[in-house]
């Protein structure tokens, strides 16, 4: 049995880790910190803003409340954070530490200490993300103004591959007419306080918990979209913004199409080789659907297996499906590397976690440059593959 | 080594039974140990004449030092210890302390060890003495009150859970007559239903309370009294090898209520 998703604590972490001036403090055993830190370290080792109370037998038996106080004090000294999010793991939620009470006692207007219950035995990572989002939405303050049309982007997480580049691409797409305020993968605590002032919440897959709560509190509408890969992804995002704000982004769309065509033209023959090529996509639902849409509608590929992690049971069952298919390329995470190696097909790493690549350049997979980078990687990985490069010369 | 475990409803007199029975056994020439498995850590108070440092305090809080102390008649006294009320996980504490005791091999030279376990089998931690071959015989202390019987029946469920896969057995019911009604018939009926017998009867004696206020056992302070006599008899029963050991068959709530009504418990 290989579970396809992680626990609630991972979801909370992904919802919170993008708040760049805050600290995530795990009140749990050491593994919770270690497990989340690994993929984050590969993504941005210059910005480690997480710590742990490192519960041991002593804290289990005698209670870990004093350890929270100590850890929060140290976190404040070490990071000077704008806020501390105390994310609880399984053990203190079983033993019954009064985490909320301690957090309330340690909280101040200058540095709120916010309790985020996240026992892994209770819910999975997707539910954890939504629950944490609701807590964030409750922090948004009334009366904040962001000046002009403004959107929040919910769903992406700080440790998603190339996420900063992708979000910059979305900003370019929407701006200068529409300002992007809060982005879940990279923001400040103040952006959350201002989250209620946006005119639209764009939910990329997950984030409906926060969006619903913002709608309840501020009346902000929200729109759930798939990950905006390619021209169709751009169209969906622009349409959502046009409907919400009554603006015209047709020039953005036209420019996107033209620039994409100009760039890809140089490899048109190789791109023709992708036509009808079978592929498998394993990712969170927003990315899986967005990628399937891009591959089928824009490249004419055949997505023979599309697996959304939220809906998957045993990962091995999905892998069996892929192994039994004609897939000549896999789109997924670093987890799919052994599968791709066994099948001797290229792996395009497009979702969390990626543990064997770093992204230091501005390469994205969203936006104009993103489409070009994505196709570039597909061609190069295919040419690098042992058996399948001939497919490009049909 | 005779390994005995005492369970029962909170406040029913377990620690009194444990301390006095341990003293009685020691006076028969046995090398005895008492292990308190309660965060209150007061099981050995009347044997030591004082409170002693606990295993968990020494191991987990860094208070270096001994965890096993010899009290009256060389009885080895150990307290597991645990968290303050309302904090932490006392069950895990018991499990952790018992592991430490075993790792240090503190009990291997004893002829008899008596474990005094907190109130009820509320979680896996308090069941630790029932597994891992820590105890062989379990005795339940009860009065003739309905709620005490209810707790005893509940504990039988816990014992049964482990007994079916190990050698641990319910070995008897200890009747403490210190209650509104002093009538052993209900306890005898209950013992028969679950498959065992009444192992001893503790009288309502002022010897016990007089001794406890002086941090002594009744067996030590009033060796010729009726309480001492009952504890001596209980010790003999436990050591005799004639205890009615069983995998208990807990009764239903309805049957327990019926037993109480049939045997004259006044409500």
Interface residues (C-beta under 8 A of the other chain):
Chain A: X57 X58 X59 X60 X61 X62 X63 X64 X65 X94 X95 X96 X97
Chain B: X56 X60 X61 X82 X83 X84 X87 X88 X89 X90 X92 X93 X96
